[in-house]
Amino acid sequence: MLFLELVYNLSLLVALSVLSAFLEERFDRTTKTGQILQGILFGTIAVVGMLYPLKIEEGLIFDGRTVVLSLCSLFFGPVAGGLAALIPAGYRIGLGGPGLAMGIATILTAVLLGTLFYYWYTSSEGFHFSKRNLLTLGVLVHGTMLLQTFLLPGGRALSTLLAIGPTVAIAYPIATVLIGKILLDQIERKMYLQDLQDAVERYRTTLESIGDGVITTDSLGIVEFLNPVAEKLTGFSSSEALGKPLDQVFRIINEESQKKVESPVARVLREGVVVGLANHTLLISKEGKEVPIADSGAPIRTPTGVIRGVVLVFRDQSQEREFLRQLTESEGKYRSLFFSTNDGIALHELITDASGNPVDYLLLDVNPLFEQITGLKREQVIGKRATMVYQQAQAPYLEIYAKVTQTGEIHTFETFYPPMQKYFHITVFSPAPGQFATVFQDITERKLTSERILRELEEKKVLLREIHHRVKNNLQVILSFIRLRIAKTHQSTIKKELTELENRIHAMARAQELLYESRDFLHLSLKEYLTDILNQLLYSDPDTARRIKFTIQIDDVQVHIDTALAIGHILTELVSNIFQHAFPENRTGEVHIRLTSTQDGILLEVEDTGVGIPSGTTLEDIAGTGLEIVLGYVNRETGGKITYESSQGLRVRILIPSTPPQS
C-alpha cells in the first residue's frame, strides 16, 4: 500500500513536469527570466507533491520533492534550483513535526547534487544527459535521503527505513529518469527546431546572397522562392511571383530566332535530370528588357527520391559577353601590333624540372621581324625548345629569362650573341604565369659605329696629348733661352723685360703641361693653374716678394682652356704691375687675390695697399704693355667687364664669362 501511494505521488509530479515545456517555449532557460519562472514552477510542483504525500505519522511525510528539485537544478541551473527550494522549504517548515530536520536536509541535498551535476554538464565535453547519468543522480540523491532518516528523533529511523526504504531506493531513481527524460526530450526538441530554423535561415541567406539568380518551384512548376538577383533580372518581386507558374515569371527566347524556348524546369520535371540552357538564350523581363543568360535546372528530391520541385540557377551574361567582345578586339589589336612592329618579338614558356629549376624554354610564337633579324623561320621554331632552335647546350640567357618569369619584373639589357655575330638590345617581361616575351632590336650597326667613333676619339686624344706635349716642350726650350739671356745680361731694363716675357711664356707652358697630364683636354682647374703662376711670379722677383704679404683665395673651378689662359695672362700682368709700380722705394704692403665662381661668371679681384694711380687718371691713361694686355683680354678676348677704384692702393675687379665667346 505504501509503495502504491509513493508511485501515485511520483506519477502526479511526472504529469505536472510537462508544464515546463510550455514555459520553455516562451522563456528560454538560458535567460534569467526563464530560470526564475522555471524555479517558481518546479517549486510549486514540489509543493503539490507534498500536498499528497505518503504520511508515516503527523509531521513525517514522504513525497517526490527531491526528484523535482534535483532535476530543476540539473536542467536550469543554481538560480532556478535555489528559488525552487525556497518554496517547498517554507511549506515544510510550516508543517513542522519530527520530520522537519530531515525534510529540510533532503531539499538542500537534492538542490546541491543537482547543481553539481549541472556544472559538470556545462564545463565538461564528456558529460551528456543520458539515462545512466540521470539514474546516477537519482541514486545519489535518494541514497543520501535514506541516510538522512537518521536525523529523525526518537528512534524513528529504523522503522521508517523498513517502511519506505525499498520504495525510495527503487521508485525514486526510476522517477528521476522518467521526469529527466521528459525534460531532456523537451530540450533536445527545442535544440533540433532551433538548428532547423538556423539551417533554413542560413540556406535562405545563402540563396539571397549568391551572385546568380535562383528560383525554386514545386512539382507543378509553381514559383515558391526568388532571390534578389532573380527579382532584378526577371523584374518580378517575390510577392508578385510567388504562386505563379514559372512560365509567367521566367520567359525565355532564342536570341537568333526570337522563338520561345522550353523552360528547363519542364524538362527537369519530365526527365528528372539536371539540364542547362542552350547558347544565345535571352530572358525577357517584366519590363520587356532582353537579358542574355546562362542557366541550369536541377530536381529537388525527397529522401525517398521523389521529385518535389526544381531549383533554377541562372546568371546575367551581359558583362561576360562585353568582356569577350573587348577581348576579341584586344586580341585583334595585339595581333596587328605583334606582326607590324619594327621590333622582333618572341613569346616563350619556361620549362622547369621536377624541383622547379629552369632548364629550357619553348618558343610559342614569333613575329616577322624575329624571322628577319635572326634568319630563323616561324614554322621551324614554334613549339620547339630553345636549345634545339639555337643549337646550344644551354638555352640563351636562361637565367635572366627565368628570373623575369618568376618575379614579374621587366628587365632590359644589351648583349653580343656570338653564334649570330650580332649585338642585341633586349627587353624581357612576363605577360602570363610561366611565360615571358622578348622584344629586341638588332643594334649591331649602331654598336660597331659607336666603337669606331670611340676608337677615333681615342686616337685624337693621343694626337692632342702629343700636341700639348710638343707645345710644352717648345715653350720650355724658349724659356730656357730667355733664362739664359737673363742670367748673362747686366742691363736692368732688358732683364726686367725678359723676366716679364718669361712669366708670360711660363703661364702658357704651364697650361699646356696641365692639359698633357689631364684626361680632359678642354678644361683646367684654376686653383692649381693660378697657384703655379703666382709661385713663378714670386720666384722671379724674390726681393719684391719679401716686402709684400700675399693673401690668396682661389676657388677650385673647372673652366675652358681658353678662359683659363686668359685669366692666367691677366693675373700675370696684374701681379707684375704691382711688383713694378705699387711699392716703390722698397715700401712694404699687402696684396689680396680672390677668385670666386658666381652665377654671372668668374670674378677675379686683385687688391693692393700700394700707391695706387695718380688722381684724375684712368688705367687707360697710364696703361703700359702689361695693362694693355689685361684690357685687351677683358674687353676683346673674353667679353668680360673690368672695374677699379684707387683709394689707399688699387683694387681691380674683373668679371669673365665661364664660357669663352665664339670666334
GUGUVO-11392 format. One record per atom (N, C-alpha, C): x, y, z. Coordinates in steps of 0.1 Angstrom, whole numbers, plus 5000, padded with zeros to 4 digits. Example, Ala and Ser with C-alpha at 12.3 -4.5 7.8 and 13.67 -1.06 7.14 Angstrom:
# residues 2
513249435078 512349555078 513249675078 512849785071 513749895071 512950005079 
//
This chain:
# residues 663
500849885000 500050005000 500950135000 502050125008 502950245009 503550264995 503950154988 504550164975 503650234965 502350194965 501450254956 501250404958 501150434971 500950584974 502150664969 503350614971 504550684966 504550694951 504150584944 504150584929 503150684924 501950684931 500950784927 501450924929 502150954939 502751084942 503751124931 504551024927 505551054916 504951064903 503850994900 503151004887 502551144886 502051194897 501551334896 502551434893 503751414898 504951504895 505351494881 505351374876 505751354862 504751424853 503451424856 502451484847 502651644848 502851684860 503051834862 504351884855 505351804854 506651844848 506551884834 505451834827 505251864813 504952014811 504552084822 504252224821 505552304818 506752244822 507952304820 508252334805 507752244796 507952254782 507152374777 505952394782 505152514778 505852644782 506452644794 507152764798 508452784790 509152674786 510452684779 510152734765 508952714759 508752764746 508652914746 508252974757 508153124757 509253194764 509953134773 511053194780 512253094780 513253134773 514453044772 515153024785 515552904788 516152864801 517452924803 518152984792 519453044794 519353184799 518053244799 517953374804 517553374819 517753494826 517453504840 515953484842 515153544833 513753534834 513253394833 513753324823 513453184822 513753104834 514953124840 515453044851 514553074863 514153204865 513353234877 511953174875 511353184863 510053124861 510052974863 511152904858 511252764860 511452724874 512152804882 512352784896 511052794903 510252894900 508852904906 508052784903 508052744890 507252634885 507552504893 508852474893 509252344899 509052354915 509252474921 508952484935 507552454938 506652504929 505252484930 504852344929 505452274918 505252134916 505652054928 506752084934 507252014946 506252034958 505652144959 504652174970 503352094967 502952084954 501752004950 502051854954 503251804952 503551674956 503451654971 503851764978 503851754993 502451754998 501451804990 500051804994 499451664994 500051574986 499551434985 500651344989 501151345001 502351265004 502051125009 503051055012 502950925020 503250975034 502150955043 502351005057 502650895066 503750895072 504150795082 503450825095 503550955099 502851005111 502751155109 502051215118 501851365117 503251435117 503551505107 504851585106 505951495100 505651375096 506651295089 506051235076 506451305065 505851265052 506951245042 506651165032 507551145021 506751175008 507551234998 506951274986 508051284975 507751344963 508751344953 509451474951 509551554962 510151694960 511651684957 512351574962 513751564959 514051534944 513051464938 513251434924 513151564916 512051644919 511751764912 512851864914 513351884926 514351984929 515751954923 516151824924 517451784918 517451804903 516351774896 516251794882 516151934878 515452014886 515352164883 516752224883 517652184893 518952234894 519852184883 519652064879 520452004868 520152074855 518852094851 518552144838 518552294837 518252364848 518052504847 519052584856 519952514863 521052584870 520752624884 521752674891 521552704906 520552814909 520352914900 519353014903 517952954904 517652874893 516252814893 516152714905 517252634907 517252534918 517052594932 517852704934 517752774947 516352834949 515752894939 514452954940 513452844942 513552734935 512552624937 512652564951 513852564957 514052504970 513352594981 513352724979 512752804989 511252784991 510552754981 509052734982 508752614990 509252484986 508852374995 509552375009 510652445010 511252455023 510352535032 509852645027 508952725035 507652645039 507152575029 505952495032 506352385043 507552325041 507852215051 508052275065 508652395066 508852455079 507452475085 506452515077 505152535082 504452405087 504852295081 504252165086 504852125099 506152155101 506752115114 506851965116 506851915128 506851775131 508251715132 508251585136 509551525138 510451515125 509751525113 510551505101 511051635095 510951745103 511351885098 512851885094 513751845103 515151855100 515451765088 514951645088 515251555076 514651625063 513451675064 512851735053 513651845047 514151945055 514952055051 516252005045 516851905052 518151845047 517951785033 516951705031 516751645018 516551755007 515851865010 515651965000 517052024996 517852065006 519152115004 520052024996 520051895000 520851794994 520451774979 519251774976 518751754962 519251864953 519051994959 519452114951 521052114949 521752074960 523252074959 523751974949 523251854949 523651744940 523251784925 522051834924 521651874910 522551984905 522952084913 523752194909 525152134905 525752044913 527051984910 526951914896 525951844893 525751774880 525651884869 524951994872 524752104862 526152164858 527052184868 528352244865 529252134858 529052014862 529751904855 529351904840 528051914838 527551914824 528052034816 527952154822 528252274814 529752294812 530652234820 532052254819 532852144813 532152024811 532851914805 532251864792 533051844782 532551794769 532151644770 532651584780 532451434781 531151394788 530451494793 529151464801 527951494791 527051394791 525851404783 524651374792 523451424788 522251394795 521751254791 522451154795 522051014792 521250954804 520550844801 519750784811 520650734823 521850694820 522750654830 523150764839 523350884834 523651004842 522451044851 521251034845 520051064853 519850964864 520150834861 519950734871 521050754882 522250794878 523250814888 522850934898 522351034892 521851144900 520751104910 519751024904 518650974913 519150884924 520150804921 520650714932 521350794943 522150894938 522950974948 522051054957 521051114951 520051204958 519351124968 518751004964 517850934973 518650834982 519850794978 520650724988 521050814999 521350944996 521651045007 520351065015 519251065008 517951085016 517650975026 517950845022 517850735032 518750755043 520050795041 520950815052 520450925061 519751025055 519251135064 518051095073 517550975071 516450935081 517050925095 518350915096 518950905110 518851045117 518351145109 518151275116 516851275123 515951175121 514651165127 514851145142 514151205151 514251195165 513451065170 513851025182 513050925190 513150785184 514250745178 514450615172 513550575161 513050675153 512150655142 512950615129 514250625129 515050595117 514850455112 515050355121 514950215116 513650185111 512550215118 511250185114 510850255101 511350375100 511050445087 511750385075 513050345077 513750285067 513050155062 512650075072 511949955068 510649975061 510050095064 508750125058 508850175044 509850265042 509850335028 511150305021 512150235027 513450215021 513450155007 512850035006 512749974992 512150054982 511050124986 510350204976 511150324971 511850394981 512650504978 513850464969 514450354973 515650304966 515350264952 514050224949 513750174935 512950274927 511850324933 510950414926 511550554923 512150604933 512650744932 513650764921 514750674920 515650694909 514950674895 514050574895 513250554882 512450674879 511850744889 511050864886 512050974881 513250974887 514251074883 514551064868 514750934864 515050904850 513850944841 512550914845 511350944837 511151094835 511151164847 510951314846 512151374838 513351324841 514551384834 514451364819 513951244815 513851214801 512851304794 511751334801 510751424796 511351564794 512151614804 512751744803 513851744792 514551634791 515651624781 515051624767 513951554765 513351544752 512851684748 512351764758 511951894755 513051984751 514251974758 515452054754 515952014740 516051884738 516551834725 515651874714 514351874716 513351914706 513552064703 513752144713 513952284711 515252304703 516252234707 517552254700 517452204686 516752104683 516652054670 515852154661 514752204667 513952314660 514852434657 515652474667 516552594666 517552564655 518152444655 519152414644 518452414631 517252354630 516552354617 516252494613 515852584622 515552724619 516752794614 517852764621 519152824617 519552784603 519452654601 519752594587 518952664576 517652674579 516752734569 517152874567 517452944578 517853084576 519153104569 520153004572 521453004566 521352984551 520452884547 520252854533 519552964526 518653024533 517953144527 518853254524 519753284535 520653394533 521653364522 522053234521 523053194510 522353224497 521153174495 520453194482 520253334479 519953414490 519753564487 520953634485 522153584489 523353654488 524153604476 523853494470 524553444459 524453534447 525553534439 525653634428 524753594416 524253464416 523353424405 521953434409 521053444399 519653434402 519153294405 518353284415 517853154420 516353154421 515653054414 514153044415 513952894419 513052874429 512652734432 511152724429 510752604425 509352574422 508952444429 507552424429 507152294434 507052194422 506552074425 506451974414 505552014403 504752114404 503852154393 504452274386 505652324390 506252434383 505752574388 505152574400 504652694406 505852754414 506052884413 507252954419 507052954434 508052914442 508052914456 509053024462 510053054455 511153134460 511853204449 512253334451 513153414442 514153484451 515353484447 516353564455 516453704448 517153794455 517153934450 517753944436 518753864432 519253874418 518153824408 517453724412 516353674403 515253784402 514953854413 513953964412 514454074402 515754104403 516254214395 516254174380 516654044377 516754004363 515353984357 514453924365 513053904359 512154024360 512454114369 511654234371 510454204380 510254084385 509254054394 509754054409 508954114418 509254094432 508853964437 509253924449 508953794454 507353784456 506853894461 505353894464 504553874451 505153934440 504453924427 504553784421 505753724423 506053594416 505553474423 505553474437 505153354444 503753314440 503553184438 502253124434 501953124419 502853194411 502653194397 503353084390 502853034378 503552944370 504953004366 505952924365 507252974362 507253044348 506552984338 506553044325 506153194325 505353234335 504853374335 505953464341 506853404349 507953484355 509253474348 509553354344 510853324337 510553304322 510553404314 510253394300 511553404292 511753304284 513053294276 512753274262 513653334253 513553314239 514953284233 515053234221 516253214214 516753354208 517953394211 518453524206 518453534191 518753434184 518853444169 517453424163 516653334167 515353304160 514253384167 514453444179 513453514186 512253424190 512353294189 511253204193 511353164207 510253124213 510153084227 510952954229 511652954240 512452834244 511752764255 511752634255 511152554266 511852574279 511052594289 511652614303 512452494307 513652514313 514452394318 513752324329 512852394336 512052334347 511152224342 510552244330 509652144324 510452014321 511652034315 512551924312 512951844325 513351924335 513751854348 512651774354 511451834354 510251754359 509951634351 510151644338 509851534328 510851434328 512151474329 513251374327 513951344340 513851434350 514451404363 515951414364 516551494354 517951514354 518251664354 519551694356 520051834356 520151874341 519551984337 519652034324 520152184324 520652224312 521152364310 520552424298 520552554297 520152624285 521152614274 520652624262 521452634250 522052774250 523152794242 523752924240 522753024233 522953154234 522153254228 520753254233 520553244246 519253254252 519053384259 517853444256 517553574262 516453564272 516553634284 515453634293 514753774291 513453764290 512553884288 512053924302 512454034307 512054084320 510554134319 510054164331 508654214332 508554344324 509654424324 509554554316 509854534301 510154404297 510454384283 511954394279 512754414289 514254414287 514754274284 515654274274 516254144270 517554134276 517754024284 519053994291 519653864287 520853854281 521453734278 521753654291 521353524291 521653444303 522153314300 522753254310 523153104310 522553054323 521952924322 521352874334 521352724334 520952664346 520752524347 519652494357 518952384355 517952344364 518252204370 517852184383 518152054389 516952014398 516651894399 515551844407 515751854422 514751884429 514751884444 514051754448 514751664454 514151524457 513951514472 512951434476 512751394490 513751284493 513851244506 514751134510 514451004502 513150994498 512850864491 513050874476 513550994471 513851004457 512751074449 511651104455 510551164447 510851314445 510651354432 510851494429 509751584435 510151674444 509151764450 509251904444 510251934435 510352064430 511652074422 511852194417 513052224409 513752354413 515052354413 515852474416 516452524403 516252644399 516752704387 517752814390 518952794385 520052894388 520452954374 520453084373 520853154361 521653284364 522353324354 523253444356 523153534343 523353664346 523453764335 524753754328 524753734315 525953724307 526353854300 525653964303 525954084296 527354134298 527854134310 529254174312 530254074306 529853944307 530753844301 530853854286 529753884280 529753904265 530554024261 530354134270 531154264267 532654234268 532954154279 534354124281 534954044269 534153944264 534653864253 534753954241 533854054239 533954144227 535254224228 535554284240 536754364242 537954274241 537854154246 539054064244 539354034230 538254014222 538453984208 539054104201 538554224204 539154344199 540654364203 540854334216 542254354221 543154254215 542654134213 543454034206 543854074192 542854134185 543054184171 544154284171 544054384181 545054484181 546354434185 546354334194 547654274197 548254204185 547454124178 548054054166 548554154156 547854274154 548254374145 549554434149 549654464162 550954524167 552054414167 551754294170 552654184170 553354164156 552554174146 553054144132 553554274125 553254394130 553654514122 554654594129 555054564141 556054644149 557454634142 558254724144 559654734139 560654654148 560154594158 561054524167 560754374166 561754294168 561554144169 560854114182 559854024181 559153984193 559053824193 559253774205 559053624206 558453594220 557453504220 556753464232 557253324236 557553304249 558153184253 557453124265 557652994268 557152934280 558352864287 558552904300 559652844307 559452704310 560452624309 560452474312 561252454325 560752384335 561452364347 561452214350 562452164358 562552024362 561551994374 561651874379 560751834390 560951914402 562151974404 562452064416 562052204414 561552244402 561152374399 562352464393 563452404390 564552474385 564452494370 564752614364 564552634350 565652554342 565252484332 566152404324 566152444309 565052504304 564952544290 563652624288 563352664276 562152734273 561652704259 560352704257 559752674244 559452814237 559552814224 559152924216 557652904212 556752994217 555352974214 554953054202 555553174199 555153244188 556253354185 556453384172 557353494168 556753574157 557253704156 556653784146 557653794134 557253854123 558053854111 559453924113 559554024122 560854084124 561853984131 561253894139 562153794145 562753714134 561953674124 562553594113 563553674105 563253804103 564253884095 565553914103 565453934116 566653964124 567453844126 566853724130 567553604134 567853514122 567053534111 567253444100 566553304102 565753294113 565053164116 563653174112 563053074105 561753074100 560753044112 559553104111 558553084121 558152944123 557952874112 557452734113 558552644118 559852684118 560952604122 561152614137 560552724144 560952744158 559752724167 558452754163 557352744172 557152604177 556952594190 556752464197 558052394200 559152454197 560452384199 561252444210 562152364216 562952414227 564052504222 564452604231 565452694227 566752624224 567152524232 568352454230 568452394216 567252354211 567152294198 567252394187 566452504189 566352614179 567752684177 568452714188 569652784187 570852694187 570652564189 571652454188 572752484198 572352514211 573252534222 572952434233 574052404241 573852314252 572952374263 572952504264 572052574274 571352684266 570052694270 569252804263 569852934266 569953024255 570553154257 569853234267 570653304276 570153394286 569053334295 569153204298 568153134306 567953194320 569053224326 569053274340 568253404341 568453504331 567753624331 566253604328 565953524318 564553504314 563853434326 564453344333 563753264344 563453364355 564453454358 564153554369 563053644366 562953694353 561853774349 560453694350 560453574346 559253494347 558753474361 559753444370 559353414384 559053544392 559653654389 559453774397 558453874390 558253864377 557353954370 558054094367 559254114371 559954234369 560454244354 560354374349 560854394335 562354414335 563054354326 564554364325 564954394311 565854494310 566454534298 567954524298 568554474287 569954454287 570454454272 571754484270 572354474257 573454364257 573554294246 574454174246 574954144232 576054074232 576654024219 576353874219 575753834208 575453684207 576353624197 577453554201 578453504192 577953424181 576953324183 576553244172 576053324160 575453434162 574953514151 575853634148 576853654156 577753764154 577053904154 576053914163 575254034163 575154084178 574954224178 574654284191 573154304192 572554284204 571054294205 570754384218 569754464216 569054534228 567754464231 567654394243 566554304246 565854354258 564554364257 563654394269 562754264271 562754224284 562054094287 560954134298 559754074296 558654094306 557853964305 557053944316 556253824318 554753864315 554153824304 552753854301 551753764308 552253644313 551353544320 552253454328 551653394338 552453304347 553053194339 554353174341 555153074334 555653114320 555353234316 555653274303 556453404303 557253434292 557953554291 558053594276 558153724274 558253774260 559453854259 560153844247 561353924245 561054024233 561354154235 561254254224 562654294222 563154284210 564554304207 564854374194 565954444194 566454514182 567854474179 568154464166 569554444161 570254574162 571254594171 571954714173 573454694168 573654594160 575054564156 575654694149 574954744139 575554864132 575754984141 574855004150 574955114159 576155094168 576254964173 577354934182 578754944175 578854894163 580054904156 580455044153 579455124149 579755274147 580155334160 579555304171 579955364184 581355324187 581755204185 583055154188 584055224179 583755244166 584655314157 584855454161 583755524165 583855664170 584755674182 584555574192 585355574204 586855554200 587155464191 588555444187 589155574181 588355634172 588855754165 589055864176 588155874185 588255974196 589555954204 589755824207 590955784215 592255824207 592155804194 593355834186 593555984186 592456064185 592556214185 593056254199 592656184209 593156224223 594656204223 595156094218 596556064218 597256174210 596756214198 597356314190 597356444197 596256484204 596156614211 597056614222 597156504229 598156494241 599556514235 599856454224 601256474218 601456624214 600356684209 600556824205 600856914218 600056884228 600256964241 601756934246 602156814245 603456784250 604556854241 604356854228 605356924220 605357074222 604157134223 604057274226 604757314239 604457224249 605057254262 606557244261 607057144254 608557134252 609157244245 608457294235 608957404227 608957534236 607857554244 607857664252 608957654263 609257534268 610257514278 611657554271 611857514259 613157554252 613257704251 612157774248 612157914247 612457974261 611857924271 612057964285 613557954289 614057844284 615557814287 616457924281 616157954268 616958064262 616758194269 615458224273 615258354280 615958364293 615858254301 616558254314 618058264312 618658194301 620058204299 620458354295 619558414288 619758554284 619758644297 618758624305 618658694318 619858684326 620358564327 621558544335 622758614330 622858634317 624058694311 624058844310 622758904309 622659044308 622859114321 623459244320 623659324332 622859454331 622059464321 621259584319 619859554326 619559644336 618359614344 617059624335 617059714325 615859734317 615659614309 616659554303 616559434294 616159314303 616859314315 616559194324 615059204329 614559324331 613159334335 612159294324 612459334312 611559294301 611659144298 612859094299 612958944297 612258864308 612258924321 611658854332 610058854329 609558964325 608158974322 607758874311 608658874301 608358774289 608458634294 609358604304 609458474309 608158434316 607658524324 606458494332 605258474323 605158544312 604058524302 604158394295 605358354291 605558224284 605358114294 605758134307 605558024317 604058004319 603258104319 601858084320 601258004309 601758024297 601257934285 601857794286 603057784290 603757654291 603057564302 602757634313 602157554324 600757504321 600057584313 598757544309 598857424300 599857424290 600057304282 600457184289 601257204300 601757094308 600557024316 599657114322 598557064329 597556984320 597357034308 596556964298 597156834294 598456824293 599056704289 598856594300 598956644313 598856554324 597356514327 596456594322 594956564325 594356474315 593156414319 592356334310 591456414302 591256544306 590356634300 591156744293 591156744279 591956834271 591256964269 590156994274 589457114271 589257204284 589457154296 589257224308 590457214317 590657324325 591657334335 591157364349 591857324359 591557364373 592257494376 591457604378 592057734380 592957744393 592557664403 593257674416 594657624414 594857514407 596157454405 596957544395 596357584385 596957664374 597457804379 596557874386 596958014390 597858004402 597757904411 598757894422 600157874416 600257794406 601557774400 602157904394 601257984387 601658104381 602158204392 601458214403 601858304414 603158264420 603358134421 604658084426 605758134417 605558114404 606558154394 606858314395 605858394397 605958534398 606758574410 606458504422 607258534434 608658494433 608858384425 610258324424 611058424415 610358484405 611158564395 611558694401 610958744412 611358874418 611358854433 612258784439 612258754453 612458874462 613158974458 613359094466 612059164469 611259184458 609959254460 609059164468 609059034465 608158944471 608358934486 609558964491 609858954505 609259074513 608959184505 608459304512 606959304512 606359214505 604859214503 604259094509 603159114517 602458994523 601258964513 601258844508 600258794499 599158714507 597858754504 596758674508 595958624496 595958484494 595458424482 594258334485 593158354478 591958274480 591358244466 591558124461 591158084448 590257964449 589057974444 588057854444 588557754433 588257624436 588657524427 587557514416 587757584405 586857594395 587457534382 586657454375 587057404362 586457494351 587357544342 586957634331 587557584318 587057644307 587557614294 589057654293 589857584285 591257614284 591457764279 590557814270 590757954265 590558054277 589558024285 589258114296 590358104306 590857984309 591957964318 593258044314 593558034301 594758104296 594558254297 593358304294 593058454295 593258494310 592658424320 592758454334 594258454338 594958344333 596358334337 597158454332 596958494320 597758614315 597358744322 596058754325 595558874332 596158884346 596158774354 596758764367 598258794366 598958734356 600458764355 600758914353 599958974344 600159114342 599859204354 598759174361 598359254372 599459244384 599859124386 600859104397 602259164393 602559144380 603859204375 603759364377 602559414374 602459564375 602559604390 602059524399 602159554413 603659554417 604359454413 605859444416 606559574411 606159624399 606959734393 606559864399 605259884401 604860024404 604160054418 603559944424 602759974436 603660004448 604759944449 605559964461 606960014458 607060144454 608460194450 609260224463 610560244461 611460284472 611460184483 611360054480 611359944489 610259954500 609160004496 608060014505 607459864507 606859854519 606159724522 604659744521 603959624520 602559634519 601859494518 600659494514 599859374513 599159364499 599059244494 598259214482 597259104485 595959134481 594959034483 594458984469 594458854467 593958804454 592858704457 591658724451 590558634453 589958604439 589658474438 588958424426 587758344430 586558384426 585358304430 584458284418 583658184419 582658144408 581358204412 580758284403 579458344405 578458294394 577158334396 576158304385 576558374372 577258484373 577558564360 578858524354 579658444361 580958404356 582058394367 583258414362 584458404371 584858544376 584858574389 585158704394 586558704400 587458784394 588858794398 589058934405 589558934417 589759054424 591259064429 591959164425 593359194429 593359324435 593859334448 593859454456 595159464463 595759584462 597059614469 596959734478 597859754487 597859874496 599059964492 599359964479 600460044474 600060194471 600760254462 600560404460 599360434451 598760324445 597560354436 597960424423 596960484417 597260554405 596960704407 597660794400 597560934403 596160984401 595761084410 594461134409 594061194396 592861174391 592461234378 592861154366 593461034368 593860954357 593160824357 593160754346 592560614345 593560514341 593160394342 594060284338 594460294323 593560344315 593860354301 594860464298 594860564307 595860674305 597260634308 597460544318 598760504323 599160364318 598260304310 598560164306 599860144298 600660064303 601860024296 601559894289 602559814286 602359694278 601559594287 601859584300 601159484308 599659514310 599359644313 597959674315 597159674301 597859704291 597259694277 596859544275 597759454279 597359314277 596159274285 596059334298 594959304306 593659354300 593659484295 592459544289 592159474277 593059424269 592759354257 592059224259 592659154269 591959024273 590559044278 590359144286 589059164292 588059214282 588359314274 587459374265 587259294252 588359244247 588159184234 588159024234 589058964242 589258824241 588158744249 587758794261 586858724269 585458784270 585258904265 583958964266 583558994281 584659024289 584359054303 584159194306 584159224319 584059364324 585059384335 585659514334 586659554344 586259674351 586359674364 586159794372 587259814382 587559934387 588659954396 588360084404 589060084415 589060204424 590360224430 590860344432 592160374438 591960464450 591960394462 591960464475 592760384484 593860434488 594760364497 595260234489 595660254477 596060144469 595160134456 595260024450 594459994438 593659864439 592459864436 591559744436 590959724423 591259614416 590759584403 589859464404 588559474398 587659364398 587359334383 587559204380 587359164366 586359044366 585259064358 584258954357 584358894343 584658764342 584858704329 583858584328 583158584317 582158474314 582858334315 582158234321 582658104323 582958034309 582058064300 582258004286 582858114277 583958074270 584558174261 583658214250 583758334245 582958374233 583358304221 582258274212 582558204199 583258304190 584358254184 585158334174 584458334161 
//
